[in-house]
Amino acid sequence: MAKRVYKGQLSSGRRLGIILVLGSLIAIGPFSIDAYLPAFKQIAGDFKVDVNAISLTLTTYFIGIGLGQLAYGPLMDRFGRRKPLIVGLVLYIGTSLASAFAYDVIALATLRFFTALGACAGMVASKAIVRDLFDEEEVASVLSNLMLIMGIAPVIAPGIGGWVVTHFHWQIIFYGLAGFATLMLFNIIFFLPDSVTPNRATSLKPVPVLKEYWSIYKNKAFFLFSTTRGFIIGALLGYVAAAPFIFMEFFEMSKTEFAFAFSSNAAGLIAGSQINRLFLKRYTTFEITYVVSVLLIVFTGVLTINLATMTPEFWIVYPSLFLMMTAIGFQNPNATALALQPFTAKAGSASAFVGAVSMIYGSLASWYVSKFVNDALLPLALLLLGCAVFGHLAVEIFRIKYARGYQFAKNYLKHPYKAIKREDNYS
């Protein structure tokens, strides 16, 4: 069993090991989605439904991720990070195995909801443990490292899923997910330390829990940057939900071609998160967030104008989506770090809440895709552009309305592209 460690006590080797474990935990979420995307046609054929009907399983998964994170926040503040994490992985393993025996869309969608409840334990714990063990100026950089590891999942998962569907049957995918989670469970039990002293004063009763979440949500920085992240994740998950239609239906690509297109776009996500680490050495988290939020409007705007005025061409749609994914690679860790920065004692609940807010946006985006992205790409482009515009609006409101009294904002307004002192905490 791993012993408790404290901030500043990590050796370089232990630090690397913990980052790898945390990154793998976060990767369970996207791997659980992307691995079975190539199987949509096969599952739809077995269930005798349209391919778009299988998108319901994504919607219930995103809802489960969102609601589950709200539950894990106070649980991880009260009992520490490890125990709830172990329970979540056990739930994930059991429901993944059960998913292989689903007999219709409703059964699979229901099981996917409970699988998400298990998967989100790793998502909450990872961000909270980073906040526990690393100094504030390291958080965004470490989150970018986690994004690198997590980003491997959408790169390799569609290829693995496509290979399984070609040679076996879609049920094998869920057996594989259960096996991967089992390996992670052993890592948690024997390697990952608990990073915080359990706070027995944390209430698990609904009213106090809701009051704590409300106190977090009232924080100006949290509200606006979690909203920014929510719209960014909405764009990301809207694209993920639409990917089988975009590539396999609209552009009539094979499973192998789909895996390549989807994986290469995911590589853009990884590239953005890693280039972000280099930019963080010179610019503040807020500066990068602001500029990238503008670039997202440009990328999605070009895609929307093209689809509204011309016949969709793969070599215009694909690069536009790649650039969007690269920008999201920048934005995700930075917006997360800015949202969590004001919190120490409530880091677990804040980590859970920022994830829950994002999944609410993501579930709405996937629902929109299942309803409106059926025979054309313009509705998807409008969704992506809307997410980019409203995500930028939240950052702009913070810059103009709330940040006037903070030194980093004053310096930003004077010279937006020059390195400035790191931002202070704000309440």
Disulfide bonds with the S-S distance in Angstrom:
none
